[in-house]
Amino acid sequence: MTPMAEKQKREDPERGERLRGLAAVDEVLREPAARELLERYPRALVVDAVRAVVARLRAEILAAGAAGEASAAQAADLTAAALVPWVTRLVEAAVTPSLRRVINATGVVVHTNLGRAPLPREAVDAVVTAASGYTDLEYNLARGERASRQDHVHDVLCTVTGAEDALVVNNNAAAVLLALAATARGGEVLVARGQLVEIGDGFRIPDILRESGAELVEVGTTNRTYLKDFEEAWTARTRAVLRVHTSNYRIVGFTAEPALEELAGLAHAHGAVLVDDLGSGALAGLPLFGEEPALAASIAAGADVVTFSGDKLLGGPQAGVAVGRAATVAAMRRHPLARALRIDKLDLAALDAVLRLYLDPRRALAEIPTLAALAAPIDEVRGRAGRLRALLIGGGVPGDRLELVDTVARAGAGALPVTEVPSVAVAVSVDGDAARLAAALRRGAPAVVCRLHDGRLLFDLRAVRDAELDALAGAALAALA
Ligand SMILES: *Cc1c(COP(=O)(O)O)cnc(C)c1O
């Protein structure tokens, strides 16, 4: 607002009166309830909260439009005593950790905005151990000397992927960046035009590639690219071929791309490397993962580095895994960026535990929540939906408002974009505004994020675990009450 407009607004008699009625910061601080806050919390925190409340109300009064337009400031009591509860809420919110537990009733199993993969019990225990005391993170206890944090996951990664060498970093974007920086900095990298993926939130593989210090050379057309396109694009400066799994979309119909073996052969004939970014990198042998390129196939085809995420279909912590040939992985390990992109100890502890579950594929399926959620037979999901419905009826919701409906769940995080996972939801018919109820559910403890469809709330049970059912029912009953 310009100073002139602000002056005019202040001169509006009604507005002027409300501004004069708004308590001053000092006045609020003298209130008995505010003094109690000052005893419990640092003065600076309380004073900041009072200032924020007064400033917000002041701004609302100034911004209020023509008479009759409703606003919180117009409705509110503006005395010092009335402002204290707002201050209390702000102070309490400030000292409470921001990250909150959420029950994921969306049917999107690996939900990036909800933190991707929940960890199996073994990994949670490993994180607690690593977080609560000292560990042998970079220390060889047998020899009593310095070691690498990579040692904890190196061998198990080679075992479960069949690769010669392995390195883990902060996330898959970091793994791609490091692979290209270590192999192609100052040179050119060939990428098929149809594979220039935007990962999510506006982040794009071509931009990551440029940040590695290599130059992107697009090859072929959006739908069809042949080996000869790569051959023709090859120059004395070409250092690498990057194959990107189009993890979050599909180009279907009239398409072609060279086999990985051909790309590896071409790269190796020129002393260059083939980098294969798989995105999710499904290690589990679930039939559902049939659409995902197999990691072992990439290694067998001769890819020098294959990269994938720790927290997508692997079902582990945020991490980027790079496996492949010893010479290339060693170059990544030695690169200065490796230090900047290194995995933190809590994620490493979780990854260590998750990878060991993969040594026994049946255990992996049973105990890794992401895999269990995706692999659960539809009848198991239907049974869970039936139990939720019974809990809601037990809590007083009329049965005729609760219907079990067939839904389509998704793997999420861009993985398996065209795979529809059958699922079942409890659909709740509500009086009035379903969106308002959904908002109340999001503000609950635990928070619940569900779907809205045709004015009904849909609780999809594909990504909900049995152990969460009571809490989900409790939260739903509280919101419906
Ligand atoms: C998800 C994805 C990435 C990024 O992985 P993060 O672990 O989220 O950094 C990179 N490439 C592809 C193809 C992906 O699908």
The ligand as a Gaussian input file, in Angstrom:
#p B3LYP/6-31G(d) Opt

LIG

0 1
 C       13.418000     -39.420000      -8.841000
 C       14.428000     -39.368000      -9.922000
 C       15.634000     -38.702000      -9.725000
 C       15.954000     -37.980000      -8.446000
 O       16.028000     -38.841000      -7.366000
 P       16.091000     -38.236000      -5.877000
 O       16.506000     -39.392000      -5.033000
 O       14.733000     -37.709000      -5.594000
 O       17.121000     -37.159000      -5.900000
 C       16.540000     -38.688000     -10.758000
 N       16.272000     -39.321000     -11.920000
 C       15.116000     -39.971000     -12.150000
 C       14.897000     -40.639000     -13.467000
 C       14.157000     -40.020000     -11.150000
 O       12.993000     -40.663000     -11.361000

